Amino acid sequence: MSSVSFQSLILLVDDTDEAISFFVDQLGFQLVENLAKADGSRWVKVASGNGEGASIVLKQATGRAQASLVGQQAGDGVLGIITVEEFHATYEKWLANGVNFIEPARYEPYGTVAIFCDLYGNKWDLIGPPRHL
């Protein structure tokens, strides 16, 4: 049996360039691909760190059905989890970059966590290592 690995999450967006700016300039992701397709659309992929591992494909919403899902892809739950080694440094940097945290950082058994929203209202967890008492 072959191994299975998760590669990408497709995130519907209203404006591809605006979404690139958010993920690259505000969060510090790497722009991995930004290719024009024959149909006039684009294939845009961002990833954290060195650009390897799981990525986010930023897909311009087309049609009413997709447009209605922008910002609502996880309903009122968290869409994704971003883990960092230096939670407080990242949290402060992202605050300074204008990232919208909807709650202050809190300590959980699994790590330090704060929920933020992307440009469209999707919720994301920022999680760092557990606090040692």
GICOR-V828488 format. One record per pair of residues at least 24 apart in sequence whose ideal C-beta (glycine too) atoms are under 6 Angstrom apart, sorted by sequence separation. I is the first residue (numbers start at 1). J is the second residue. D is the distance in whole Angstrom. If there is no record, write none. Layout:
# GICOR-V828488
i->[I:I]
j->[J:J]
d->[D:D]
This chain:
# GICOR-V828488
i->[107:87:16:16:19:87:16:79:16:80:81:82:83:84:11:13:78:81:8:9:10:11:12:78:6:8:10:12:71:73:70:71:71:12:14:12:12:26:26:22]
j->[131:112:42:44:58:128:58:122:60:124:125:126:127:128:56:58:123:127:55:56:57:58:59:125:54:57:59:61:120:122:120:121:122:66:70:69:70:97:99:119]
d->[5:4:6:6:5:2:6:4:5:5:5:5:5:5:5:5:5:6:5:5:5:6:6:5:6:5:5:5:3:6:5:4:6:5:5:5:5:4:6:5]
